Amino acid sequence: MSPWNLLALPPLPEELMRRLLAPLGDRVEVRVPAARDREALLAALPEAEIVLGDWTGTLALDAEAVRAAPRLSFVQQPSVGVDGHDLDALAAAGVPLANTPGVSAVAVSEWCLAATLSLSRKLAAADAAVRAGEWPQQGLQPHELRGRRVGVVGYGPIGVTCAEMFRALGCHVSYWTRTPRKDPGFEDLDSLVSSSDVVVVVIALSDETRALVDPRGMKEGALLVNAARGGVVDQRALVDALRAGRLGGAALDVFEVEPLPSDDPLRELPNVLLSPHVAGVTPEATSRLLTATLDNLAAAVDGREVDGVLNGVSSTIYRKFTQSPTT
């Protein structure tokens, strides 16, 4: 059988991309777009049978791109988020899209916990004060985390791991997910947001979850920690709540626009911890990501079931054409 045509979209040098995919051997022929723009993507798609997605979302498969790929049989997204891909268009074309659930659960959850502790204990403010020659032992007024109410928005692998970590420190943890559960830990979203001392946001971005969390509805003095996507939290409302002094602080690893623009008001607000979308970027998480991606790609070309299909299509990959569709 001829090798599968694999179009690799991650923002990596072509030679590195080929080395990373070398374990697939001669079962695939690896190609990359001529440039990192939409025109080059559309030009490369007609021959693509498998697409390895771009985790930055720059080169995403919308409905037009799906129409440009008549041979496409499988999309593997090397991340948890699938921003920009049109899952409905892929499903209508019979193309399964899979992500890599769980690979960054520990990394992101540890970041959420560390960020919460940093805000609670005023670590950044203490560091800045000492560097400036100050010694504000009585002025910072940090808080302990034990005994606090923590609300987790989203209960996939990351949400579950977050809950475990916060409970281990003696926090009272509840959660909300889009599918209601008969579980003492499940709580209505409005109630969770309004009653929690810490709101941790780790839910995927979709049309349903855009601007899902309005910080103006949070408890006075509460902390907001967002490691999901910037669009899940109403960012303008967050700025308003912080300026009004309603919140005790916010820790943000994600933003509506990335990188964060130089004139964004979040840069100037106190009690805000800013992070460059790095919560899930650890060597351990990257290793798990690479393993999961390669395992799925190998399963796809071998005719075995793949893991993590999100758009309701069969997890067994079928090759659409054994020769050019024009012959």
N, C-alpha and C positions, 0 to 999 in steps of 0.2 A: 504494500500500500504506500502511496506517495505521502510525504510528510505533510502535516497540517500547516497551513499558513497562519502564523501567530503574529499579530500586530501588537507591539509593545509600546504603550503610551507613557509609562512613568518618566519623570524628568531626570533621567540618568544618562551618562554617556553611553553611546551605542555599544562600545566594547565591554563596558561593565555590565550592561544589560544582557549581553550574550553570555558572559561568564556566569552570571547568576542563573540563567536558564539552561546552562550546559548539562545539568543532570537529566534533562529531558531527551538528550541525545539527538539522534536523527529522526525522531518521531515528529519534530516540528522544524519548520523553517522560520527563523526569527527575522522580522522586519520592523523598522521604525519609520515614522513619518519623515518626510524630507525636511520639515520644519515644525516648530511647536506653535502652529496656528490652525485655525479652522479649515482653511483652504487645503493645507497639506493633509489634514485628517480625512477630509472628504475624498481627496484623491487616492488615499491609501486604502480606504474601506472596501471597494468593490471586490478585492481579492481576499480580504480577511475572513478566516474561518473561526479564529479565536481572537478575542481582544483582551489583553491584559491592561486594565484600566490605569488611569492617572489619578493618584491619590490627592493631587492638588485641586482637581476639578476643572483645570484649564481645558483639557481635551475630554469632553464628556459626550456621551451618546444621547442626543436628543432625537426627536422623531425624524428629522431630516437625515441625520446621520444613520439611523437604523434603516431608512429606505435606501441609503447609498450602499448598504452592505448585504446583498442578496445571499451571499454564501455564509453569513455569520451564524454560528451554531452555539457559541458559548461566550459569555463575558465573565472574567474573573477580576473582581475589584480587590486590589491588595490593601484593603483598609476595612474598617467597620463602616464608615460613612460612605454613602453612594450618591453624594450631592451631584446634581446636574444630569445624571442618567435618567432617561424616561423609562421607568419600569413598565408602564402600561404599553408603550410602543414596542418594547422588547418582548413582552408577553404576547402581544398580538402577532408578532412575527415568529413566535415559537422559540424564542431565544432565552434560555435561563441566564440569570445574572446571580452570581454568588459573591458574598463578601467573606471576611475572615473574622467571624464573631469570637470574642473572648480572648484574642491574642494580646490585647492591650489592657485587659481588665485590671490586673494587678498594678501596672504602671499608672494608669489613670486614677485608680482608687487611691493609691499612695499619694499622688499629687493632690487630690481633693482633701485628703486628711492633713497633709503637710500644710496646704494653703489655709485650711481652717484653723489649725494650730497657730500659724503665723499671724493671722488676723486676731485671733482670740488673745494671744499673748503679746500682741503689739511688737513683734520682733523687728519689723522693718523700721518702725518709728524709734525703737530703742537703739538700734544700730546707728541710725542717722543722728540721733541726739548725742550719743557718745563720741561719734566722729567729729561732731561740731563743738566738742568740749563741754557738753552739758552732762548733767547727772540726775535725770528726772525720776528718782526712785518712787516718789509719791504721785507724780503727775500722770503717768501712763495709764494706770488703772486697768491692767490686763485681767482677763477672766479665765477661770478653769473651764475645761470642756466637759469633764465628767458631770453627768446629771442633766445635761442640756438636751433639748428636743431637736432632733435632726430629721428633716424631711427630705427624702430622696425622690427626685422626679425622674422616672425611668427605671425599669427593673429588669433590664437584660443582664448579661454577665457582669458589666461594670457596676450597675446599680446593686446587684446582689453582693458583689465583693465590697463595695462601699459600705453597705449596711453591716456586713460582718466586721469590718474594721472599726467603724464608729461604735458598734455595740461592744466590741472588745475593750473600748476605753470607758465603758459605763454610760454611754449616751442612750437616750430613749429614741429609737429609730422607727419611723413609719415611712411608707412609700406610696407613690401613685404611679400607675401605669395605665395605658389606654384600655386595657382589658380588665374590667373589675374582677376582683378576686374575693372569695370567702376566706379571708385570712385576717387575723387580728392586726397585722401590720399594715394592711391596706387602708388608705384614707382618701376621702374625697379631695380633689386637687385644691379647691378654694380653702378648705379647712386646713389642709397641710401647709399651704403657703402662708396663711394668716396666723398660724399658731406655732410654727417652728422657730427656734432660735437660730438654726442654720438651715438654709435651703440649698441642697446640692443638686445641680441640674446635669443629668447624664443621659438624656433621651435623644434619639435620632431626630434630625431635622426633616420635616416633610411639610406638605401643605397644611396638614392637621395640627402640627406642633409649632408652626411659625408664630412668634410673639406669644407663645403659650403662657409664659411666666411674666406677670406684670409686677415688678418690684414694689409698686405703690400699694399693693395689697398685702405686703409683708408686715410682720410684727415690728413694732418700733424697736430699733437697736439690733435687729437681726442681721445675720451675715448671709450674703449670697455668694455661692461658689459655682461657676459655670465652666464645665469641661466638655460640654456637648457640642453645640455650634452657636455662633453669635446670634443667629436669627431666632433661636428658641426663646431668648429673653428679649423683651422690649427694651432695646438699648437706650433709646431716648428717655423712656420712663425711668430707667435705672439712673441715668445722669440726674434727672429731676429729683429722685428720691435721695440720692447722695448729697446733692446740693442743699436740699432742705434739712439735712441732718437726720432724716428718718431712719436710715440704716446705719448699723455699726461699721459696715465695711463690705467690700466685694473683692473676690479673687476671680480673675478672668483669664482663661487660657485661650479663649476664642472670641472673635469679634465679627460684627456684620461685614466689615471690610478688613481684609488682611493683605499685607501688614497694616497695622493700625496707622491711619493717616496722622501726619505731624500736627494737624490742627484739631485733632479729636479732643473734646473736653475731658475725656477720661484720663488723659495724660496729666492733667493739672489738679485733679481732685485728690484730697487726702484720703487715707484709709482704703486705698485701692491697690491691690496687688496685680500687676500686669505680667503676663507670661506669653511667649511667642508660639502658641499652639504646639507645645512641647510635652504635654502631660503624658502622652503615650509613647514618647520617643526615648526608649532605653535600649541598650544592646540586647537585653533579654527579650523584650517585646519584639524587636526587629527580627531576632532569630526565630521566634515563634511565628511571626508573620511570613517570613520566607519559607519556612517549613510547610505551613498551611497552604500557601499559594502554590508551591511546587507539587504538593500532594494532590491538590485539586486539579491542576493542569495535567498531571500524569494520569489521574483517574479519567479525565475527559477524553484524552486521546486513546486511552486503553478501552474505552467503552464501559467503564465502571461508574457507579453513582458518585456524584460530587457532593460536598457538604456546603451548607450555608446558602442555598438558593432562596432568594427573597421575593421573587415576582410570580410565584405560583406555577411555574413551568416545571415539567418533569426534570428530576435531578440526574437522569441518565442522558448523556449527550449523544445526539445522533448527527452524523455528518450529512449535510444537505446535498452535497454534490461530490461524486468521486472523480469527476472531470469538470472542465470548464462548463458553466451553465449555458454558454453560447454555442457549444458544439453538439 
